Amino acid sequence: MTTKQRAYLKSLAMTMEPIYQIGKSALTPEITEGVAEALEARELIKINVLKNCMEDINVIAHTLAERTRSELVQVIGRKIVLYKESKDKKKIVLPVDKSKKA
């Protein structure tokens, strides 16, 4: 993912509300599965990590991105933004980096 694409996704995420909250239990299989389904339906999601979660937010973000095979767009404060291109319901068109075209 290019810097321009990441910036575009960040701008889209600014107006979004978090659709998941991760609390004391941190990453359960149910949360991972729910996030994967939400990514397939929406492509771009925001997740809120509650203050009672004792895990490091960056570790949670990278683990979640790895388990869902998605891109970590950003971690800002206690919020995580993930992106994964949908197979069936493609909604977001990323900007193309013209300098890398052959």
C-alpha positions in Angstrom: 0.0 0.0 0.0 1.4 3.4 -1.0 1.5 6.5 1.2 -1.1 8.1 -1.0 -3.5 5.2 -0.6 -2.9 5.1 3.1 -3.6 8.9 3.4 -6.8 8.4 1.3 -8.0 5.6 3.7 -7.2 7.7 6.7 -9.3 10.6 5.3 -12.2 8.2 4.8 -11.8 6.8 8.3 -11.9 10.2 10.0 -15.7 10.5 9.7 -16.4 6.9 10.7 -17.6 5.6 14.0 -15.9 2.6 15.5 -18.0 -0.6 14.9 -16.1 -2.8 17.3 -14.9 -2.4 20.9 -12.1 -4.5 22.3 -12.2 -4.8 26.1 -10.8 -6.8 29.0 -10.8 -10.1 27.1 -8.6 -8.6 24.3 -8.6 -10.7 21.1 -11.0 -13.6 21.2 -11.7 -15.8 18.2 -15.2 -14.3 18.1 -13.9 -10.8 17.8 -11.4 -11.8 15.1 -14.2 -13.5 13.2 -16.5 -10.6 13.5 -13.9 -8.1 12.4 -13.1 -10.4 9.3 -16.8 -10.4 8.4 -17.1 -6.6 8.9 -14.1 -6.1 6.6 -15.6 -8.2 3.9 -18.9 -6.2 4.1 -17.4 -2.7 4.5 -13.7 -2.9 3.5 -12.7 -0.1 5.9 -13.5 -0.3 9.6 -12.5 1.5 12.8 -12.1 -0.4 16.1 -12.1 1.2 19.6 -9.8 -0.4 22.3 -11.3 0.3 25.7 -9.2 1.5 28.6 -9.8 -1.8 30.6 -7.8 -3.7 27.9 -4.4 -4.3 29.3 -2.8 -5.5 26.0 -0.6 -3.1 24.0 -2.8 -1.4 21.3 -0.1 -1.8 18.6 0.2 -5.5 19.3 -3.5 -5.9 19.1 -3.6 -3.9 15.8 -0.8 -6.0 14.1 -2.2 -9.3 15.4 -5.7 -8.4 14.1 -4.4 -7.3 10.7 -2.4 -10.6 10.4 -5.3 -12.8 11.5 -7.8 -11.1 9.1 -5.2 -10.7 6.3 -6.0 -7.0 6.2 -3.9 -3.8 6.0 -3.3 -1.8 9.1 -4.1 1.8 8.0 -3.4 3.5 11.3 -3.4 3.3 15.1 -4.3 6.7 16.6 -4.9 6.9 20.3 -7.1 4.0 21.3 -8.5 3.5 17.7 -7.4 1.0 15.1 -8.3 1.4 11.4 -8.1 -1.7 9.1 -8.6 -2.1 5.4 -9.2 -5.2 3.3 -10.4 -5.2 -0.3 -13.7 -7.0 -0.5 -14.0 -10.0 -2.9 -17.7 -9.4 -3.7 -18.7 -6.0 -2.5 -15.9 -3.6 -3.7 -16.8 -0.1 -2.6 -13.5 1.8 -2.1 -11.4 2.6 -5.1 -7.8 3.4 -4.0 -5.8 6.1 -5.8 -3.3 4.7 -8.3 0.3 5.7 -7.9 1.2 7.0 -11.4 5.0 7.0 -10.8 5.1 3.2 -10.4 3.2 2.4 -13.6 5.2 0.5 -16.2 
